[in-house]
Amino acid sequence: MKKNVGIKEANIRTLVAAVLILLVFFFVKNPYIQIISALISAVLAGTAFLRTCPVYHYLHKNTCGDTCGEDRSHQSATPQPQASPSEDSA
């Protein structure tokens, strides 16, 4: 699946997942709420790590812009013309 979660949103999802897990283990005593909160936290952490959200895919939403998932390290912004050998070098 194509990446559709931006870096900023992935960081927010990771932070929310961590806070939710901490709240669950230290303050919530109901086991059902603990399980549900742990599952929500796992989904948030997973989508943050993979930077792919299936819900965003079906809603055609993309929060990472045009460059998400593209590796541009090997491409230059504008193609450079090849230098032709000059005829004066005889």
N, C-alpha and C positions, 0 to 999 in steps of 0.2 A: 504494500500500500504506500502511496506517496505521502511524504511528510506534509503535515498541514498545521502544525503547532509551532509557533514562534519561540525563540529563545526566552524572551521575557515571560511569556505565558507558561512555558515549561518550568521556569524557576518559581513562578507563583504556585503552580500545581505541586511542585516538590515541597515547597514551604507549607502549604495547606495540608498536604498528606502527612508531613512530619508532625505538625501541631495536632492534627486529628488523632494520630497514633498516641502521642504523649497524653492528650486529654483522656483517651479511652483507657489507657493502662493505669493512670493515676487517679482519675476522678469518677469514672463511670463504673458502677457496680452491677448493673443489669447485663447478664451475659448476652442477651439478644441484641441489645444496642451495641455491645462490644463487637459482636460478629459483624453486624451491618456496617458499623463505622470502620472496622478493619478492612472489609471488602471495598468500601468507597475509597479508603486511603490507598489500597493496593491498585485500584483502577486509576486513580489520579497519579500515583507514582509511575505506573506502567506507561500511561500515555505521555507523561513528561519525559521518561527515559527514551521511549521510542519516537517521540515527537510526532505521533500519529494518533488521531482521534477518530474512531469510526463514526461517531455522531456527526462530527464536522464533515466527514466524507459525504454522508447522505444529505446533509444540509448545504453542500457545496460552499463551505466556509473555509477560509484559509487565513490564519493570523500571522503567517511568516513572510508574506510578501511574494515577490516574483522569484527570488533567489533561493527559496527553500528547497533543500534536497539536491541542488545543483552544485557540482564541484567545478569551480571556475579557476582553480589554481593552475591548470595547464593551458588555459586559453587566455589570449590577450584581448583587450577591449576592442582594438581595431586591428584588422589584419595588416601585417607589414608586407609591402611589395618586395619581391625578390630583386636583388641588384643584378643587373645584366652585365656581363663582362664588356669592358670598353674595347673598341676596335683600335685605339691609339697605342696599346701596350705591345707593340711589335718590336 
